[in-house]
Amino acid sequence: MFAQNAVRFSALAALLCAPALAAAESSAPRAEQCRAVTESEIAALFDRWNAALQTREPARVVELYAERSILLPTVSNQPRRTPAERLDYFESFLKSAPRGKIDSRFVQVGCNEALDAGVYTFTFGDGSRVQARYTFTYRWDGARWLITSHHSSAMPEPVRR
């Protein structure tokens, strides 16, 4: 009789504890699935961004940035932390018809994160050019790569060739 009650008690305890164990298991941190990516795929993200500039539609550029990201642009002293601030920047910047070209780059990839840094040159609609250092960081959001930070600064001294 004792053995039967012990089995019943164990079965009842298992039934009562199962939801709590399942909840604990589902809230436990899971190992992140790393998306396989190549350096050339990350390099192509600049081309995607540059193509968005060519549309001259600020919203098309801003949608390439993660909601929580920062833009530190070359031609503005204001850090752009929100989509509205980035939209404001690109509304102004795109009026100059910028077209970017990578001069040199360094790409590093990690688990769902990547870095593309180097030097680029922008040519504007009026023919003027600006060479600047840049850094883009990216994060895979489960569907696509988004910019999480973008820093650009004009070269501090004339470039010697």
N, C-alpha and C positions, 0 to 999 in steps of 0.2 A: 504494500500500500504506500509506504514511504517513497519507494522508487517511482511509482506511478505519479504521485503528487510532485515529486522533484522534476520529472519529465514535463508534466503539465506546466509547472511554474517556469521552467526554462523556456518552453515554447511560448508562453504568455509574455515573458520578459523580452524574448527576441522580437515578438510582434510589436510590443510597445516601444522598444528602443530602435527598431528599424528606421522609422521616419527621422529620428534625431541623428542617427548615424549617417543616413543618406544626405541630410542637410549639411552636416559637418563636412562630409566628403565633397559635396558640390561647392562649398564655399572655400575649401582649402585651395591654396595657390596651385595652379597647374603649370607645368613646364610650357613655356612659350614656344609655339611652332615657328621656327625661323624660315622665312621665305628665301629660297635660293635666288641669288642675284649676282650678276657679273658687273665688273667695273664699267664695261661698255653700256650696259643698261642704265647705270647711274649717270654716266656721262650724257646719255640721250635725254635725261630729264631736263638738262639745260636747253636742249633743242625744243622740247615741249614748252618750256617757259618762254623762250625767245619767240616761238610761233604764236603764243598767246599775246605777246607784245605786238606782233604784226597785225593782229585783228583790230587794234586800237580800241578794244572794249575792256575797260578796267575790270569789270566783274569776271571776265574770262581769266585774267591774270590772278586775281584775288582768290579764285576757287582752287588754285593750285597750292595754297597755303593752308596748313592745319588751322583749325579754330584757335587753338592755343599755340601761337607762334609769334616770332618777332622779326620785323624788317628794320634793318639799320641801313638806310639808303645813302648813296653817294651825295645826292643833291638836296638833302634835307637834314636839318639838325635834330628833328623830332623822331625818336623811336616809335615805330608803328606796331602796336601790340594787339589791336583789335581789327576785325574785318573792316569796320567802318574807317578806321585810320589808314589801313592799307588801301582801301578804295579811294580815299581822298588823295593819297600820294600818287597812285597810278592815274587818276583823272588828270592830274597836272603833268606828270612825267610823259604820258603817252602823246600829249600834244606836240612834243618835240620829235615824234616819229623815230624812236630809237631802234637800232638793230645791233644786236650783240654778236661778238665773235670771240671764241676762246683762243687766247694766245698760248697759254700753258696751264696745265692742271695737275692736280694730285687727287686721286680718288681712293677712298678707303671704305670697305663694306664690313658690316657686322650683322648681328642678329636683328633684322627688321629695322636697322638704322644704317645710314650711309652719310658720307661726307664728300663733297666736291669742292675743292679750293684751288685758287690759282690767280691768274691774271686774265682779264678780258678787256676788249676794246668796244666801245659803243660809237657807232656812226649815227649822226642825227640827220633829220630831213634837210637841214640847212648846210650839210656837208661837214660840220664840225665833228671832231672826234675827242673822246675822253678815254684814257686807259686807266683801269682801276684794278685793285685787288678785290677778290671776292671769296666768300665762303657760303655755301649752301649746306644745310644739314637736312636730311630727309628721314621720315618715319613711315613704315608700311602700316596702313590702318586696317589691313585685312582685305582691302579691295584695290588700293592704289597707293603709290608713293606720294606723300605730301611734304611740302617744305615746312620745317619746324623752326628754322632760323635762316636768315639771309642777311649777310653783312657785306657791304660794298664800300670801298673807300678809294678816293683818287690817289694816285701815286704821289708820295710826299716830295719827290725830287724828279727832275727831268730824266727821262729814260735815255740811256746812252746806247747807241747801236754800233 
